[in-house]
């Protein structure tokens, strides 16, 4: 419940600001990919400014996610190895437990 309230308090104003930003930046701009001849229309794209900003934001998020994924790889590998080891130790403990139960079942009763 608290997480929903916090998300609402953060995401609602952020969404409102984003909508106002998009409405205010509807003018068309040209992004030229040829630095030597910016007038060249073959390597230029025209779109509203907020579209370019959204694309830059999405690319930044993807690059950040990829970097995070690769830097945390050693931790995921270690967790995987430790999980396999825990399963192995658990199966060995179960094996010893059943063996001990069999041995106690074979003891003579007084």
N, C-alpha and C positions, 0 to 999 in steps of 0.2 A: 504494500500500500504506500509506504513512504517512497519507494523507488518511483512509483507512478506519479506521485505529487512532485518529486524533484524533477522528473523528466518533463512534466507539464510546465513547471516553473522555468525550466531552461529552454525547452523546445518551442513552446508557444511564442515567447518574445522573439526568439531567433527566427521562427517562421514568419512572423509579422515583419521583422526587419528585412528579411530576404524578399518578401513580396513587395515591400515599399522600394527596395533597391532595384528590383527588376522593372517595376513600373517607371522609376525615375531614369533608368538607363536603357531606354528602348531605341535610342538613335543608332543608326547603322554605322559601323566602323569597318575599316578594311585592314586585315592582317596580311602583311606582305612577307613572303618567305624568301624573296630575293633581295638581299641587302644592297646589291650593287645597282639594281634598277627597281626601286619600289613601285614605279608606275606600271611595271609588267603585270598584266591582269591574269596571265597564265598561272603564276605562282602566288596568287592572292585570293583571299576568301573574305567576302563581306557578310556580316551578320551583326545582330545587336550585341552591344558590349557585354551584357550579362551572360550571353551564351559562351563567349570566350572565357569569362571568369569562371563559369560553372565547369567548363572543360578543364581549365587549369586546376580547379579544386578537385575534380574527380581524378585527374592524373596524379596530383600530389597525394591523394589518399591511397591510390593504388601502389605508388612507389613506396610510400611509408609502410603500407601493409606488407609488401614484399620484403622490405628491409627487416621489419620486425619478425616476419616468418623465418627468414634465413638466420638472423642472429639468435633466435630461440631454438634453433634446430638441435643444438647440443643438449639443451634441457629436455626436449622431447625424446631424444635418443636415450638419455640417462633414465628418464621415467619409464620408457619401454623396457629397458634392460632390467631395471629394478622390479617392474611388474612381473616379468618372466621369472625372476629369481624368487619373488614372493610366492608365486604359484608353485614353483619347484619345492620351496621349503614347506609350504602348506601340504602338498601331496606327501612329502616325506614324513611330516608330523602325523598325518592321517594314517600312513602305513605303520608307523611305530605304535600309534594308538590301537589300531586293530590287532597288531601283533601282541601288545600287552594285554588286551582283552582276551585274546585266545589263550595266552599263557595263564591268566588268572582263572579262566574257565577250566583249565586242566589241573589246577592245584587240588589236592585231596581235601575234602571237607572234614572238619572235626566235629 
